[in-house]
Amino acid sequence: MFFGFSISAFSQKVGFVKKLFRANNPDYVYHFPHRIMITPTFFYRTNNFMLTDVDGVGNDIVYKPNTPIKIGLSASYKWLKLGFAFNMPSYTNSLGETNTFGLFLNTQTKMMNWGLDFYFVKNKGYYLANPELNIPGWTDRDQYPFRSDIKALNIGLFTHMVFSKKFSLKAALQQTEKQLKSAGGFAVQTGISFSGIQSDSTIIPYSQQTYYGGVTQFTKGSFVSIHMRPGYAYTYVYNDFYATAIAHVGLGLQIQSYRMNGDHWGLKLSPTFKYRMVFGYNSNDYFVKLSFAFDTSSFSINKVKFRNGFVTASLSGGIRIL
C-alpha cells in the first residue's frame, strides 16, 4: 500500500511539473517558425549616479558618463544570436571623453517566461550634469565640469519570471513570438549586483561641501547587493501593434565597504526599482520596436543618499526569413 501510494504521489508531482513548465497558451501566443532574423538597432545606454543630502539643505549632485548613441546589427539562427555595435559617426566628445566598456548577455525561454540577464559595465570619466546648482556663476555657455579620475564598475546577474501562460516576454522583447491577445501576469526578479566607485579626490563640489559633511572625504566604495523584486507585466494588443509595461519594486540586502577618512563597512537595505516600456509592431515578416528601460537602486552613507541608475533607450526593426 505504501509503495502504491508513493507511485501515485510521484506521478502527481511529475504531472504538476509538466503543467508548470508547458509552453504558452496558443490562443494568446504564436511562435514564429522562421529560423533566421536580422535586426538593425539604434540604442543609447548610460549609467548615472546621484548624491542627495537627506536633510534637504544641500543640492543634488548628478554625475553622468559621456556615452554616445550606438548603431548595432544582429543576426540570429534558432537559439544562437550574434551582433556588433559601433558609435554614431557624428558623435563628438563635447562633454569630455568617457572610456567605457560594456558586456550584456541575456536569454529568454518559454518556460514560465523565465530569463537570465548579465551585465558588465565599466566607465572612466564623468561630467557634472547639473553645474547650474553646484558651480557658482556657471551658465549654459560654459563647459560642463569633467572628472576624468572618476571610475565606476557595475556587474549584475539576474533571473526573472512572469507567471502566466497567456503572456510572452519573447513577444515583447525579442519578437520570436507574437502576443495575439492582451494579457499579463505577476512577475518576480532576483539576482546579485556589484557597484564600485573610485576617485582621486572628493566628488563633492566645493560649494556643497559644508552640507555633505563626512561624505566629502569619500573616495572609494564597493557595494554588493542581493535583490528580490516582485512586480507585474502586461501587454496590450491591437491588431499587429502592441505595448508592454513591466515593473519591479523591491529591496536589496547590501554589504558596504568604503573609504571615508578611514575604511568603513556596513550592512543595509537598498530600495530598488526597475521599469521597462516597449511599443512595437509585430507582423508575420517584419517588426519594429521602441524600448525604454530604467533601473535604479539607492543606499545611504552618513545621511547622504546615493542613487545608482541605468537608462537604456533603443529603436530597432527587422525581418524574418526562412
FENVEN-V702829 format. One line per field, one symbol per residue. ss: DSSP state (H for helix, E for strand, L for the rest). psi: psi as a letter, one per 20 degrees, with the letter a starting at -180 (. if undefined). A space follows every 50 residues. Layout:
# FENVEN-V702829
ss->???
psi->???
This chain:
# FENVEN-V702829
ss->LHHHHHHHHHHHHHHHHHHHLLLLLLLLEEELLLLEEEEEEEEEEEEEEE EEELLLLLLLEEEELLLLLEEEEEEEELLEEEEEEEELLLLLLLLLLLEE EEEEEEEELLHHHLEEEEEEEEEEEEEELLHHHHLLLLLLLLLLLEEEEE EEEEEEEEEEEELLLLLLHHHHHLLLEEELLLEEEEEEEEEEEEEEEELL LLLLLHHHHHHHHHHHHEEEEEEEEEEEEEEEEEEEEELLEEEEEEEEEE EEEEEEEEEELLEEEEEEEEEEEEEEEEEEEELLLEEEEEEEEEEEEEEE ELLEEEEEEEEEEEEEEEEEEL
psi->ggghhggghghhgghggghhjrrroiihppppiqipppoqqpqppqoqqq ppohijgrqqoppqqnprpqpqpqpqodippqrrqrqphjpqlijqopoq ppppqqqprhokkprpppqoppqooqqoimhhiiopjpriiqqpppniip qppppqoqqqqpmpiiqohhhhhikirpohqpraqqrqpqaqqppqqqqh aqjoqhiihhhjchihipiqqpopppqooraqqqpppocjqqpppppppa qpopppoqonlrprrrorqoqqppppppprpnahhqqqppqpqppqqqrq plkppppoqppppqprrrqpr.
